[in-house]
Amino acid sequence: MQKYVLRKPLILLFAALIFVGNSFAENWPQWRGLHNDGISTETDVPIQWSQSENVRWRLPLPGEGASTPIVWEDKIFLTSAEGSAIVLMCVSTKGKVLWKRTLGRGNRVVRGGEGNSAAPSPTTDGNHVWAFIGTGVLACYDFEGNRVWETNLEERYGRFNLGFVMSSTPLLDKERLYIQLIHSNAWLVLALDKMTGAEIWKHERQSNATDECEHAYTSPILYRDAEREFLVVHGADYVTAHSLKDGSEIWRCGGLNPVASYNHSLRFVASPVATDGLIVVPSAKNGPVLGIDPAAQGDITDSHWQVWKLRRGTPDVPSPLIYDGLVYLCREQGDLLCLDAKTGEQLYRERTHRQQHRASPIYANGFIYLTSRDGVVNVVKAGREFEIVATNVLGETIAASPVIANGTLYLRSYEALYAVGGKR
């Protein structure tokens, strides 16, 4: 195995082109934050609250949704069910609804209420907001609520055929939206023009996955450093890297669902995460986690391009988190694993709250935030030693990941949107 050196945390250069001025520390413009990695650079962040303590405001929502809110300056955007409809809402950071637009109808509820068509999260560049929902509707609005364009990806690329509901969040980079549609009727990776919705390129991804393994609920991520840039797509038994120019495949890695012990229901939900010099790839159902060298080429299954492999212990739904040379994995029943990012060595595995965890962990100011479905958020001290510093009980169902912007922690439950923090 080649020598591996973990470099400084990845500074995604696309952010410098999209997010400017003082907004770097304040905005949360996409599902996993500014760099799509769950990391906030803010230092004035609350670690203790309840329904009645340290809550700035609570805004009741018209229905359920697992999509994570996004924040740009004084505006918050989120999608939500409203009866049979799915709506896009714009809310002020004072907790007032500024506008609401209907994106589509025919909301689908799955797993006894665990998910619905308001699963993908919006994204913004500071001038426009893009929203994708499980019915296939993809729309662009300006900040005043005027629709710029709308299309339906199910009508354009084939009926979605998944066990649950389409949940992938589009990735915004420069002038493009990158989208993956991985299900039984199509394995596609798309690049669309952000201002028109027109197709720039389409890549038909190859796989030998069968049954439920054909379905993916993951979202694409971008890897970019001084030497290379590419899209990472995870689903249908493989993780693949794709050229931003035309979608062509750069490398692929299998072995996440071994043929000899093939699990026909191993659908991927947790998305990869990147730092400079390393891509961490989860799988599902207590399967492996891989650390991959971004310089990889070709088929890297069982090759030296796999820097390390944790054979068991993947998160099933929450995506991994990397900070300061450590990888954090939140298992679906609340166990937190901490690995050395250079070697993959497991430093600890500790129990937090023994309930379902669907939200992905985030980091801010030395702490990891772990959110369970029953509304309990444990705050864990970052580092090689495990320590819970606060346990916060909201008492409402939460599937969305937490958001931190301008010193405020935003929590989106099935009932309401909360702004947590001191008075401002």
N, C-alpha and C positions, 0 to 999 in steps of 0.2 A: 504493500500500500504506500502511495506517495506521501511525502511529508506534507502536513496540512498546517497552515498558519491562519488563524482567524484574525481578520483585519478589523478596522474600526467599524462601528455600526453603519449600515448602508445609508447613504444620503441619496435618495432617489432624485436624480437630476430633473426629472419631469416636474417635480414640485416647484423648482425654482422658476420654471416657465409659466406655471399656472397660478401659484399662490405667492403673492408679492407683498411688499411693505411690512407693516406690523402684524399681518394676519398669521404669521408662522406659528406663534404661540397660542393663538386664540381660536382658530377655526378647526372644525372637525368635518371636512368636506366629503367624506366617503365612509363606507361601512367601518373600516378599521383605522380611521384617522388620517392624518396628513400624509403619512408615508405607507399607509395600508398595512401597518404592522402592529396596531394596538397600543402604540407608545405615545404618551403625551409628555411634552417638555415643561408643562406647567408645574409650579411649585406650591401655589396656594389652592390646595385641593382638599375637600373635606374627607375625613375617614370615619366619622361617626354621625349617625342620623337615625330617625325613626319616622313614622307617619306624622308625628307631632313635634319632632325635634329637628332643628336645623334644615327645615324644608322652606324654601323661599316661596314656592307656589306649587299647586297641583291643578292640572288642567284635565278634566274628564274628556275622554276620547269617544268617538261615535261607535267604536267597535274594536274588535281584537286585531292583532297584527304582531308578527315577529320581526318586522323590518326595523333596523336601527335608525334613529333620527340622525340627521346631519345638521351642522351649524355653520353659518357664515355670518360673521359680525353679529348683527342684532336679529337675525332670522333663523328659524328652525324649520326644517322640512321633514315630513314623514308621511308614510302611507298607512292607511287603516281601512278595515272593513267598515261599511255603514249599511247594515241590512245585507241585501244581495249585491250591493255596489262596493267598489274599491275606490277610495278617494286619496288625492294628494292634498296635504294640508301645509299651509305656511303659518307658522306661529311666531310671535315676537318673543324675544328673550325676557319679556315682562309677563309672559303667560297668556297673551291674548291671541285669538285666532284672527289672522289678517285676511286670509282667503282659503277657499276649499274648492277643488275641482274634481269632478267625477272622471276617473280614468277608464272605467269599464264596469260591466255587470256580469253576473254569473259567478260570484265568489264561491270558491270550493273550500270546504272545511274537511280536514283529514285527521286521522288518528284520534278520533273522539274529541276534537277541539284543540289538539296540540299545534296544528298549523293551518294556514289558509292562504289565499291568493295574495295577501299582503305580506309576503315573505322577503322578496328582494328589497334591498335598501336603495334609496335615491343617491344621487351624486351631483356635485355642483362644481362650477369653475368660478363662482363669484358673480356671474352675470346671468347664468341660466341654470336650471335644474332639470335633470333627467330622471324619469321614474319608469321602472319596468315592473309588471305584475304577472302573477301566475297564469292569467288568461292569455298572455302573449302580447298585450298592449305595451308598447314602448313610446313614451311621449317626452317632448321637450317644452318647457315653459320658461318664460322670463320671470324675474323676481316680482313683477306686478300681477302675475297670474295669467298672462296672455299665452295662449298655446302657440308655439312656433311651428311644431310639426308633430304628427302622430302616425304610427304604423302598428301592424300586428305581426309579430315574428312567427306566430303559429300559422297564420294564413300564408306568409311568405315562404316558410321553410318546412312546413309539415306539422301535423297535429302532435302536440306533446303527449307522449305515452310514458308516464311515470307511475310508480306505485303511490306516490303522494302528490306533491304539487311542485311546479317549477319554482325554484328558490334562488337561482344563481343571480348575483348582483353584477351589473355591467361595470367595467373598469374604464374610467376616463383617463386619457393621456393625450395632452396637447390637443389636436383637432379630431381625435378619434374616440369612439366607444368600442371597446373589445368585449365580446360576448361569447359565452360557450353555451351550446344547446346539446346536452348529452342525455339521450333517452332511447327507448327502443325503436323509435322511428328515424332517428338521426343522431350522428356524432359530428357536430359541426363546431368550428371556431370561426367567428366573424369579426371583421373590422368594418365599422360604419362611420360615415361622416357625421360628426356630432351636430352640425347645424342643419342637416337635411335628412338624415337617416338613410342616405344612399349607401349601398354596399360598395366598399373599397376592395375587399377581397373575402373569399370564402374558402376555408380549408376543410376537407372531409377527412376527419381523423379516423385512423384504423384501430381496430381492436378485435380480439377473439373472445370478449366477454359474453356471457349468456345470462338469461333470466334477469333477476333484479340487479345483477351487477352491471347491466347496461345503463343503469340510471345514476346520475350524479346530481347532488344538491350543493356542490361546491361553487366557488367563484374564482375566476382567473386572477392571477397576480402578475406584476411586472418585476422583472429583475433588470437592474441597470447599474453598472459601475463604470469606471474610466475606460474599460476595455470592451465591454459587451452589453447588449441589451436584448431582451427577448420576453415573450409571454410564457407563463407557466400555466398549464391546464391539467386538472386532476380529475380523473373519473374513468369508468369502464375498465378497471383493473390496471390502468397505467397512469403515470405522470409524464407529461411531455412538454418540451420547450419548442416554441415557434417563433420564426422570424417575424419582426414587426413589418417588414417590407411586403411580404406576400403570404404569410401564414405557414410557410413550409416548415417541416419538422427538423429541428436541430439535434435533439436527442430524446430518447424515451427510456423509461425505466419500468420494468415489470417486477414480478416477485412479491407484489403486495397481496396477491391472492393466489398462492401456489397451486399449480395444476394438480399435484399429487393429493392435496387436501382441499380441493376447490369448494369454496362456500358460495352457493348460488344466491345468497341474499346479502352479499357483501357490497352494499352501495356506499359510496364515499360521500360524506357530509362535511367533515372538517376540511378546510382549505389549507394549502401550504402557506408558509411565511418565509421571508427572506431577510438576511442581513448580508453585509458585504463579505463575500467569499463563502457563503453557505446558504443552501435552501433546505428547510426542514419540511419533510413530507409525511403527514399522518396517513393512516389507512382507516380501518373501522373494526368494531367488535373485538377489541383487545388484540388486534394484529400488530404488525411492526410499525416503527417510525424510522425514516431514513434521513441521514444528513448527506446532502449531495453537493459536490463541487460544481459551481456554475460553469466552469470551463469544459464541462463534459461534451462529448460528441458521440453520435450514433446510439446504438443500443447499449445502455450501461447497466443492464440487469446483471447482478453479480460481478460487477467490474470494480476496478480501483477508484472509479469516479464516485463510488459510494464511500464517503469519508468514514461514516460509522452507521451501525444499524442496531436499534433497540428492537429485539425480536418480539417482545410482548409489551402491551401497556399503552397503546395509542389512545388518544381521545376519540370518542365516537362522533361527537358533534362539535364541541368547542375547538376552535383552531388554536394551534400552538402560539406561544409568545417567546420572543428572544430578546434578552436585554443583558448588557454588560457581561457577555461571555457565558450566559446561562440560558438554557431552554426550559420553559415551563409548559407542562402538559396537564390540563385539567380533565380528568376522566369524567364520564357521564354521571357517576354517583358521588362525585365530590373529592376523590383522591387527587392530590396534587403531586406530580412528579417533577423533580428538578434534575436536569442533566447538564454536564459540562459540554458546551457547544463545540469544543475542539475535538473531544474524544467520544462523546456520547455516553460517558460514564454516568450512571445514575447516582446522584448525590443523596437524594432522599425520596421517599414516597410516604406521604402523610395524609391522614383523613381530615377533611374540613367539615362540610355539612353533608350528611348522608341523604341527599335528595337529587333528583335529576338536574343536571346542568346542561343547558342548551346554549346560553350566551358564551361568547368567547372572552377570555380574560383580557384585561388592559393593565397598563403600567402607568404610574405617575408618582413622582417625588419619592421614590424609594419603596413603593408599595404595589402589590399585585391585587387587583379587584376580581373576585370570583363570584359570579351571580348564579343562584339556583332558581329553578322554576317556581318555587313557592315563595319567592320574594326575599330570601335571605342573601345578603351580600357579605362575604367574609373578606376582610382586608388583611393580606399576608405581607410580612416584611420581605422585601427582595433580598436575595443573597443565598449563600450556600447552606445556611442553617434555617430551619423552618420555625416560623413564629406567627401566630395569628394575633394581630394587634387590635382588631375590632370585629364584632359581629353585629350586623345591622339587619333589622327585621322590618320589611315593608308590608308584608301580609297580603300581597297581590301577585298573581301569576306573571312571571317575566320570562320571555324567550329572547328578547332583543339584548344586544350587547350594550354596556354602559358607554357614555360619551362624556368627554371632558372638554370644555371650551370656556375660555376667559374666567377661570377660577370656579366654574360651576360644573357640578356633576349632574348629568341628565340621565334619568332612569325612565324607561318606557315600559309600563306594565300593560296587561290586557285591558285595564280599566282607565288608565290615566297616564299623563306625562308629568314627571316630577322634576323640578329644579332644586337641587340640594346644594346648600352652602350658606355662608353668612349673608347678611343684608348688603345690598349694593345700591 
